[in-house]
Amino acid sequence: EMKDDEKRKVQDDQKAKNILTSGLSSDEFFHTARCKSAKEIWNMLEVTHEGTTDVRRARRNTLVFEYKAFQMMNGETISELQTRFTHIVNHLLGLGKTFEDEELNIKILNCLTRTWEPKITTIKESKNLATMTMEALFGKLLAYEHELTQQSCA
């Protein structure tokens, strides 16, 4: 005969298992079928979605390398550059890295190709890189890119 305390633990575990599995895809649900407790399901999902500590460390190291080596590619538009850069930064933020606006802004300006020199100088001279958001900087760059394309069409 189960004691009330044990019965409650079994019921609580069953509730937790139901909550954890209710939002899973059919594939993930299938993978949890062998798990005996809510804790086992949780651990399996954690490793599946976040990876082990070693996997996270390796992923972070790769992203840090990509961030440090980041450069504008030949023929790349500001919009394409923004997508690539934001992808790396967001993944690093997700892994616990923090950035100051100024650091990101300087990184963006330093990765641009030579054709951007006049605009880089103007933006750096405005001395508000510490307070400007990355999105605002990309807005300025997009506007300048638009001017450049208008000039080349004229």
C-alpha positions in Angstrom: 0.0 0.0 0.0 1.4 3.4 -1.0 1.5 6.1 1.5 -0.2 9.5 0.8 3.1 11.2 0.4 4.4 8.7 -2.2 1.1 8.8 -4.0 1.3 12.6 -4.2 4.9 12.4 -5.6 3.8 9.9 -8.3 0.8 12.2 -9.2 3.0 15.3 -9.3 5.6 13.5 -11.5 2.8 12.4 -13.8 1.5 16.0 -14.0 5.0 17.3 -14.8 5.5 14.6 -17.5 2.2 15.7 -19.1 3.1 19.3 -19.0 6.6 18.7 -20.5 5.4 16.4 -23.3 2.3 18.5 -24.2 4.3 21.0 -26.3 6.6 18.5 -28.0 6.6 17.5 -31.7 5.7 13.9 -32.4 9.5 13.1 -32.9 10.4 14.6 -29.6 7.5 12.9 -27.9 8.6 9.6 -29.3 12.1 10.2 -27.9 10.7 10.8 -24.4 8.7 7.5 -24.4 11.6 5.7 -22.6 11.9 8.3 -19.9 10.6 7.1 -16.6 10.3 10.5 -14.8 9.7 14.1 -15.5 13.4 14.7 -14.5 14.6 12.3 -17.2 12.4 14.0 -19.8 13.7 17.4 -18.7 17.4 16.2 -18.9 16.8 14.6 -22.4 15.2 17.8 -23.7 17.9 20.0 -22.2 20.7 18.0 -23.9 18.7 17.9 -27.2 18.0 21.6 -27.3 21.0 23.2 -25.5 23.6 20.6 -25.9 26.0 19.5 -23.2 28.3 22.0 -21.5 31.0 20.9 -23.9 28.8 21.4 -27.0 27.8 24.9 -25.8 31.4 25.8 -25.1 32.4 24.7 -28.6 29.5 26.5 -30.2 30.4 29.7 -28.3 34.0 29.5 -29.3 33.1 29.1 -32.9 30.7 32.1 -32.8 33.3 34.2 -31.0 35.8 33.3 -33.7 33.2 34.2 -36.4 32.5 37.5 -34.6 36.2 38.4 -34.4 36.8 37.6 -38.0 33.6 39.2 -39.3 34.1 41.2 -42.5 31.9 42.6 -45.2 32.0 40.4 -48.3 32.5 41.7 -51.8 29.2 42.7 -53.4 27.3 42.2 -50.0 24.6 44.7 -49.3 24.1 46.3 -45.9 20.9 44.3 -45.4 22.8 41.0 -46.0 25.6 42.1 -43.7 23.1 43.0 -41.0 21.4 39.6 -41.3 24.7 37.8 -41.0 26.0 40.0 -38.1 22.7 39.9 -36.2 22.6 36.1 -36.5 26.1 35.8 -34.8 25.4 38.4 -32.1 22.0 36.9 -31.2 23.4 33.4 -30.9 26.2 34.8 -28.7 23.7 36.6 -26.5 21.8 33.3 -26.2 24.9 31.7 -24.9 25.4 34.4 -22.3 27.8 36.8 -24.0 27.1 40.5 -23.4 27.9 43.5 -25.7 28.0 47.3 -25.2 26.3 49.2 -28.1 29.6 51.0 -28.8 31.5 47.7 -29.2 29.0 46.4 -31.7 28.9 49.7 -33.6 32.7 49.9 -33.8 32.8 46.3 -35.0 30.3 47.0 -37.7 32.1 50.1 -38.9 35.5 48.3 -38.9 34.2 45.4 -41.0 33.0 47.6 -43.9 34.8 47.7 -47.2 36.8 50.8 -48.5 33.9 52.3 -50.4 32.4 53.1 -47.0 35.3 55.1 -45.7 33.6 58.6 -46.1 30.5 57.4 -44.2 32.6 55.6 -41.5 34.5 58.8 -40.9 31.3 60.9 -40.6 29.7 58.5 -38.2 32.8 58.1 -36.0 33.2 62.0 -35.9 29.6 62.3 -34.6 30.9 60.7 -31.4 27.6 59.1 -30.4 28.6 55.4 -31.0 28.1 54.7 -27.3 24.5 55.8 -27.3 23.4 54.7 -30.8 21.7 51.4 -31.1 23.0 48.8 -33.6 19.7 49.1 -35.5 20.1 52.9 -35.7 23.6 52.5 -37.1 22.3 50.0 -39.7 19.6 52.6 -40.6 22.3 55.2 -41.3 24.3 52.7 -43.4 21.2 51.7 -45.4 20.4 55.3 -46.1 24.0 55.9 -47.3 23.9 52.7 -49.4 20.7 54.1 -51.0 22.4 57.4 -51.8 25.4 55.5 -53.4 23.1 53.4 -55.6 21.2 56.6 -56.7 24.5 58.3 -57.6 25.7 55.3 -59.6 22.3 55.3 -61.5 22.5 59.0 -62.3 
